[in-house]
């Protein structure tokens, strides 16, 4: 199958590694800064075509699969152009920055009968898959609450890399950019729709950006479970941890490590396995916070294209995680609980507003 990547920045090497592991044929790299595309090709020994315009690329080529890894705020226009061209899409998180844009992508995908997967690769971590299997088997009994903590550091040098970083228009905040993977895992593992959110967010030590550098929230799910979210890029002096806890009537699990790749606690009433057993088989130690999940995500997507069925992480799933974060923002600025689903909300709604 043929493949093209649009956006050759920070995450692009992880996509290329997944492409090679899944034997896709890379026919184009596209970035508005051609030097980034060429550097990516040189670093990965790729012989391919280069484009600065995705529209020009689509005029010349029709890849079977296109991955979109551009700044968040331009996902929608690029995705719709690719969908109209009949290409299947792997769409980086968040899939969009507004409910309206997410719905537009979903509509266009159905209209053109093509598949799209939201790139929440941490769901494919061995540790997360093992945890999900325990939930599906009913080993926790009733899940009471889940907590997600993202305690990272992003300084001025990070935001100075590109003009889009730190803006409501193109980035979306630390919850939307850095923390969305763990927030997605929390929502997915609870296995229930979000009913209501109450949150606080604030910019404490990043006066050079528009967006929050800390967000905390309480999430009420339809099944009665509670979620707790803490996300920050203020931790001194570097990334500390990303953790996820699941507390049930008959079990307690903690995932940790760089990006919930490690199993730190594993206790069940049924005594079917030990922490040492599952840690040895299902813990990973990736070189960075992006983990190893891109390769199985790509494999799942390729399988669904060839053999039918919906990708394991659908567009609708991507929308739900983005919607939860938009609800957190809305609550932060309005100072009240926010019920879901949201009829319409965008990061653009918060430009120039003061946090409560």
Residue pairs with C-beta under 8 A, 6 or more apart in sequence:
1 24
1 25
1 64
1 65
1 302
1 305
2 24
2 25
2 27
2 61
2 63
2 64
2 65
3 19
3 24
3 25
3 26
3 27
3 63
3 64
3 65
3 66
3 67
4 26
4 27
4 28
4 29
4 30
4 57
4 61
4 63
4 65
4 66
4 67
5 12
5 15
5 16
5 19
5 26
5 28
5 29
5 30
5 40
5 66
5 67
5 69
6 30
6 31
6 54
6 57
6 66
6 67
6 68
6 69
6 70
6 78
6 82
7 30
7 31
7 67
7 68
7 69
7 70
7 71
7 92
8 29
8 30
8 31
8 33
8 36
8 37
8 39
8 40
8 69
9 31
9 36
9 69
9 70
9 162
10 161
11 69
11 92
11 290
12 36
12 40
12 69
13 40
13 43
13 44
14 121
14 290
14 294
15 67
15 69
15 90
15 294
16 26
16 40
16 44
16 46
17 294
17 295
18 294
18 295
18 297
18 298
19 26
19 298
20 44
21 295
21 298
21 299
22 295
22 298
22 299
22 302
24 65
24 298
24 302
26 46
26 48
27 48
27 49
27 61
27 63
28 48
28 49
28 50
28 51
28 57
28 61
28 63
29 37
29 38
29 40
29 41
29 46
29 48
29 49
29 50
29 51
30 37
30 50
30 51
30 52
30 53
30 54
30 57
31 37
31 52
32 52
32 53
33 52
34 50
34 52
37 50
37 51
38 50
40 46
41 47
41 48
41 50
49 57
49 60
49 61
51 57
51 60
54 78
54 81
54 82
55 81
58 81
58 82
58 85
58 87
62 85
62 86
62 87
63 87
64 87
64 88
64 305
65 87
65 88
65 89
65 90
65 301
65 302
65 305
66 82
66 87
66 88
66 89
66 90
67 89
67 90
67 91
67 92
67 119
68 75
68 78
68 79
68 82
68 89
68 90
68 91
68 92
69 92
69 119
70 78
70 92
71 162
71 164
71 170
71 171
72 92
72 94
72 96
72 97
72 164
72 170
72 171
72 172
72 176
72 177
73 97
73 164
73 167
73 169
73 170
73 171
73 172
73 347
74 170
75 91
75 92
75 94
75 95
75 96
75 97
75 101
75 105
76 96
76 101
76 104
76 105
79 89
79 91
79 95
79 105
79 108
79 116
80 104
80 105
80 108
82 89
83 89
83 105
83 108
83 109
83 111
83 112
83 114
83 116
84 108
84 112
86 112
86 114
87 114
88 114
88 115
88 116
88 301
88 305
89 109
89 114
89 115
89 116
89 117
90 116
90 117
90 119
90 297
90 298
90 301
91 105
91 116
91 117
91 118
91 119
91 315
91 318
92 119
93 118
93 119
93 120
93 180
93 181
93 184
93 318
93 321
93 322
94 172
94 176
94 177
94 180
94 318
94 321
94 322
94 325
95 102
95 105
95 118
95 315
95 318
95 319
95 322
96 102
96 104
96 105
96 319
96 322
97 169
97 172
97 176
97 322
97 346
97 347
97 348
98 326
98 344
98 345
98 346
98 347
98 348
99 319
99 323
99 326
99 342
99 343
99 344
99 345
99 346
100 344
100 346
101 346
102 315
102 318
102 319
102 322
102 323
103 319
105 116
105 315
106 315
106 316
106 319
109 115
109 116
109 315
115 301
115 304
115 305
115 310
115 311
116 311
116 314
116 315
117 297
117 300
117 301
117 304
117 311
117 312
117 313
117 314
117 315
118 313
118 314
118 315
118 317
118 318
118 319
118 321
119 294
119 297
119 313
120 180
120 181
120 184
120 185
120 313
120 317
120 318
120 321
121 181
121 290
121 291
121 293
121 294
121 296
121 297
122 128
122 181
122 182
122 184
122 185
122 259
122 260
122 291
122 293
123 129
123 132
123 184
123 185
123 188
123 293
123 297
123 312
123 313
124 292
124 293
124 296
124 297
124 300
125 259
125 260
125 261
125 284
125 291
125 292
125 293
126 261
126 281
126 282
126 283
126 284
127 255
127 257
127 260
127 261
127 262
127 263
127 282
127 283
127 284
128 185
128 189
128 255
128 260
129 282
130 263
130 278
130 281
130 282
131 189
131 246
131 253
131 255
131 263
132 188
132 189
134 140
134 251
134 253
134 268
135 143
135 189
135 191
135 246
139 248
139 250
139 251
139 268
139 270
139 272
140 246
140 248
140 249
140 250
140 251
140 268
141 248
141 249
141 250
141 251
141 269
142 248
142 249
143 189
143 190
143 191
143 223
143 225
143 246
143 247
143 248
144 225
144 226
144 247
144 248
144 249
145 225
145 226
145 227
145 228
145 247
146 186
146 189
146 190
146 225
146 226
146 227
146 228
146 244
146 245
146 246
146 247
147 186
147 227
147 228
147 229
147 230
147 243
147 244
147 245
147 247
148 179
148 182
148 183
148 185
148 186
148 227
148 228
148 229
148 230
148 231
148 243
148 244
149 182
149 230
149 231
149 241
149 242
149 243
149 244
150 178
150 179
150 182
150 230
150 231
150 232
150 242
151 230
151 232
151 235
151 239
151 240
151 241
151 242
152 178
152 232
152 233
152 235
152 239
152 240
152 242
152 289
153 233
153 234
153 235
153 236
153 237
153 238
153 239
153 240
154 174
154 178
154 206
154 213
154 233
156 206
156 208
158 165
159 165
159 166
159 206
159 208
159 209
164 170
164 171
165 171
165 209
166 206
166 208
166 209
166 210
166 211
167 209
167 210
167 211
168 210
168 211
168 347
168 348
168 350
168 351
169 347
169 348
169 351
171 177
171 211
172 211
172 325
172 347
173 201
173 211
173 212
173 215
173 325
173 329
173 347
174 211
174 212
174 213
174 214
174 215
174 231
174 232
174 233
175 183
175 201
175 212
175 215
175 229
175 231
175 325
175 328
175 329
176 322
176 325
176 347
178 231
178 233
179 215
179 229
179 231
179 325
180 321
180 322
180 325
181 259
182 231
182 242
182 244
182 259
182 260
183 229
183 231
183 321
183 324
183 325
184 317
184 321
185 244
185 260
186 219
186 227
186 229
186 244
187 194
187 219
187 227
187 320
187 321
187 324
188 317
188 321
189 244
189 246
190 221
190 223
190 225
190 227
191 223
192 221
192 222
192 223
192 225
193 221
193 222
193 320
193 340
194 219
194 220
194 221
194 222
194 227
194 320
194 323
194 324
194 327
194 340
195 220
195 221
195 222
195 339
195 340
196 219
196 220
196 337
196 338
196 339
196 340
197 217
197 218
197 219
197 220
197 324
197 327
197 328
197 331
197 337
197 338
197 340
198 217
198 218
198 331
198 336
198 337
198 338
199 215
199 216
199 217
199 218
199 229
199 327
199 328
199 329
199 331
199 332
200 215
200 216
200 217
200 332
200 355
200 356
201 212
201 214
201 215
201 216
201 328
201 329
201 332
201 355
202 212
202 213
202 214
202 332
202 355
203 209
203 210
203 211
203 212
203 213
203 214
203 355
204 213
204 214
204 234
205 213
205 234
206 213
206 233
206 234
210 351
212 329
212 332
212 355
213 232
213 233
213 234
214 231
214 232
214 233
214 234
215 229
215 230
215 231
215 232
215 328
215 332
216 229
216 230
216 231
217 227
217 228
217 229
217 328
217 331
218 226
218 227
218 228
218 229
219 226
219 227
219 228
219 229
219 324
220 226
220 227
221 227
229 328
239 258
239 289
241 256
241 257
242 256
242 257
242 258
242 259
242 260
242 289
243 254
243 255
243 256
243 260
243 264
244 254
244 255
244 256
244 260
245 252
245 253
245 254
245 255
245 265
246 252
246 253
250 268
250 269
250 270
251 267
251 268
251 269
252 265
252 267
253 263
253 265
253 266
253 267
254 263
254 264
254 265
255 261
255 262
255 263
255 264
256 262
256 264
257 264
257 283
257 284
257 285
258 285
258 286
258 288
258 289
258 291
259 286
259 289
259 290
259 291
261 283
261 284
261 285
261 286
261 291
261 292
262 279
262 283
262 284
262 285
263 275
263 278
263 279
263 282
263 283
265 275
266 273
266 274
266 275
266 278
266 279
267 275
284 291
284 292
286 292
297 312
297 313
300 311
300 312
300 313
301 311
304 310
304 311
304 312
323 340
323 341
323 342
323 345
324 340
326 342
326 345
326 346
326 347
327 338
327 340
327 342
327 345
328 338
329 345
329 347
329 350
330 338
330 342
330 345
330 349
331 337
331 338
332 355
332 356
333 350
333 353
333 354
333 355
333 356
334 356
335 356
